[in-house]
Amino acid sequence: MLKKDFETICNTIAKISPYIRFVGVIGERGELLAYRRRPDLIPLLDEKNTQYQFSHIAMKTDLEEFFDKNLGEIEFSWEERKKIQTISFAIKKNRVWISIDKKVIRSEVLRIIDSCFPIVKKYSDA
């Protein structure tokens, strides 16, 4: 995939909901391939910790592959933290990582997840 594809993914997903804080495509080595941050948003992680987060996502993705044969590939994961919620989707060896405001009702998060599936599937099959 090309950089413009990653940018399209980020831009398309960011438009799904005003509660989306950040969308990034993370490469298999933890590199940020493209991203979109909500305007006027103050990030919760500084640059160094952001890179650690992305490296963690890449390592976790690599480890999860051991279970894919028996359990099937991960379609998405949803994490609730004290300050934010995150969801992530796999596109081949990359991850789309999305952070969402904490105070969002679950039905909105589910709507965001459901809206992401066709986007992710389009690029997974490409």
N, C-alpha and C positions, 0 to 999 in steps of 0.2 A: 504494500500500500504506500501511497505517496503522502507527503506532509499535508497537502491540501485535503486529502481524505480525512486525516486526523483532525484538522481544523474544522472541516464540515461536521464531523461527528460532534465535536465540542459545541459548536455554534447551534446546531440543531437541538441537542439535548438541553442546552442552557435556556432555550426559548420555551421549554415545556412548562416550567413553573417559576413564579417569582420567588419561591422559597429555595431554589437551588443556589447555593453559595459559590460552588466551584465545580468545574468539570475538567478532568484531565485525562489524557491517554498516556499511560505509563508503559514504556518498553520493557522487554524481558530482562534488561540489566538495571532497571530502575530509573532510566532516563525519562524525562518529561518530553514527550513528542509533540504535544500541543495542549493548550488549555484555554479555558474561558473562565474568568472570575467576574462575579457580579460587581457592577460599578460601585464605587464608594465603599467597598467592603474592607474591613480591617481583618487580615488573615489571623487565624489563631496560632499558627506555627510560623516561626521565623524561617529564613532560607535554609539554614543548616538542618533544622528539625524536619522541614518539608522534604529535604533530600533523604533523610533517614526514613521517613514515612514511605516514600516511593521505593526505596531499596527494600524495605520490609515487605511491601506489596509484591515486588518481583520475586523475592525469596519464597514467600508464601505460595505464590502462583507456581513456582518451580516444584515445591514440595507436594502441592496438591495433585500434580500430575501422576504421582505414584498410585493414587487411589482411583484415577479416572477409569481404568480398565474394569475394575470391580463395581464402582459406584456410579459411573458415568461422569461426564465432564460437568463442572460447575456452570450453571446458567447465570446465577447472580448470587451475591451475598449482601446481607443487610445487617448493619451494625448500629446499635444505639449506644451512644456515649452520653456523658453528663452534659456536654455543651453542643454536640451536633449529632446528626445521623449520617451514616455513609452507606452508599450502595456501590457495588462494583460488578462489572460484567466482563466476561472474557471475549476478546476478538483475537482468535488464534493465540499467539504467544504474548499478546498485549492485554492490558486491563484498562477499561474505562472506569475511572474512579470519580464518584460524585459525592459532594458533601451538601447536606440539606440542613436548614435551620432546625433547631431542636424542638421548638414549640409548634411543630406541624402535626396535624392529626394524621393518624395512620392511614386513613382512606386516601389522603393526598399523596403520601409516600407510595402507596400501592398504585395510584394513578400514574405517578412518575415512572415507577418500575414498568408497568404495562405499556406506557408510551415509549420507553427505551427499547423494548424488545424488537420491534420491527427495524429500528435503526441499527442495532447491534447485529441482528440477523443478516441484514443487507451486506454489511462489511465482513461478516464471518464467512459468508458464502462466496465472496468475491475472490 
